[in-house]
Structures are given as C-alpha cells and as structure tokens.
Amino acid sequence: MREGLIPTVLGTAVTASGAAMRGKYPMAAAAVVGFGLAHVVLGAIDLVEHRKQRMF
C-alpha cells in the first residue's frame, strides 16, 4: 500500500463527518473539518514525495 494513502482516506472521512455535523455543532464541526483537512494535506504530501518509489 502506498505511503500516505491511509491518512488521506481517513482525513477525507473525518472531513465529511465534520461537514455533516455543521448544522447542529458549528464550532466542533469546524474543528473536525480542520483536523480532517490537515490529514488530507499531510497524506497528499506523502503520496507526492513517494510517487517515484516502486511498490513490491
């Protein structure tokens, strides 16, 4: 499995769940969305850094 894929996928799920709860808990939703987006960005950085390495 490519390095960075797990944080990117989990960050996407956390971002979506934060967006889903923005109506009832707007401040908590903003924190959860921010946390999820940070994971998406860090996972994407890992994916870009290691894209030339082969998977064996």
C-alpha positions as CSV (number, residue, x, y, z in Angstrom):
1,M,0.0,0.0,0.0
2,R,1.3,3.4,-0.9
3,E,2.6,5.5,1.9
4,G,0.2,8.4,2.7
5,L,-2.9,6.7,1.3
6,I,-4.3,5.8,4.7
7,P,-4.1,9.4,6.2
8,T,-5.6,10.8,3.0
9,V,-8.5,8.4,3.1
10,L,-9.1,8.8,6.8
11,G,-8.8,12.6,6.5
12,T,-11.4,12.6,3.8
13,A,-13.8,10.6,6.0
14,V,-13.2,12.9,9.0
15,T,-13.7,16.0,6.8
16,A,-17.0,14.6,5.5
17,S,-18.2,13.7,9.0
18,G,-17.3,17.2,10.2
19,A,-19.2,18.7,7.3
20,A,-22.3,16.6,8.2
21,M,-22.4,17.9,11.7
22,R,-22.1,21.6,10.9
23,G,-25.8,22.3,11.4
24,K,-26.0,21.2,15.0
25,Y,-22.5,21.9,16.3
26,P,-20.9,24.5,14.1
27,M,-17.8,25.1,16.3
28,A,-17.0,21.4,16.8
29,A,-17.7,20.8,13.1
30,A,-15.1,23.5,12.1
31,A,-12.5,21.8,14.3
32,V,-13.2,18.3,12.9
33,V,-13.1,19.6,9.3
34,G,-9.8,21.4,10.0
35,F,-8.4,18.2,11.6
36,G,-9.5,16.1,8.6
37,L,-8.2,18.6,6.0
38,A,-4.8,18.6,7.8
39,H,-4.7,14.8,7.4
40,V,-5.6,15.1,3.7
41,V,-2.8,17.6,3.1
42,L,-0.2,15.6,5.0
43,G,-1.2,12.4,3.3
44,A,-1.1,14.0,-0.1
45,I,2.4,15.3,0.7
46,D,3.5,11.8,1.5
47,L,1.9,10.5,-1.7
48,V,3.7,13.1,-3.8
49,E,7.1,12.5,-2.1
50,H,7.0,8.8,-2.6
51,R,5.4,8.5,-6.0
52,K,8.6,7.5,-7.7
53,Q,9.3,4.6,-5.4
54,R,8.1,1.2,-6.6
55,M,5.7,-1.0,-4.7
56,F,6.9,-4.5,-4.1
